[in-house]
């Protein structure tokens, strides 16, 4: 769950966006002060910098979209697209590890029905 500091800054940014006012550190601070909430001093600046070049309306509308969107479905730089063929192999490896760990517990006398 988000802390009171984060929620205060989020709501302040939403209020500013709703009133079509640019989100800045000073404006977030003035809303926080008017609300009578004590926030650690770095939070308003952090939110203002994070939202400086963002389209807040787009963020609100795409809250459940699941991350980055790129042209033609290409992966963003630095990120590799998830492989659909590697998933079953990873599941088999995970199942094998689970079976091995259960067997090793039984061998050591820590089994459920010993």
Secondary structure, DSSP 8 states (H G I E B T S, - for coil): ---HHHHHHHHHHHHHHHTT----HHHHHHHHHHHT----THHHHHHHHHHTTS-HHHHHHTTTS-S---GGG---TT-----SSHHHHHHHHHHHHHHHHHHHHHHTT--TT-
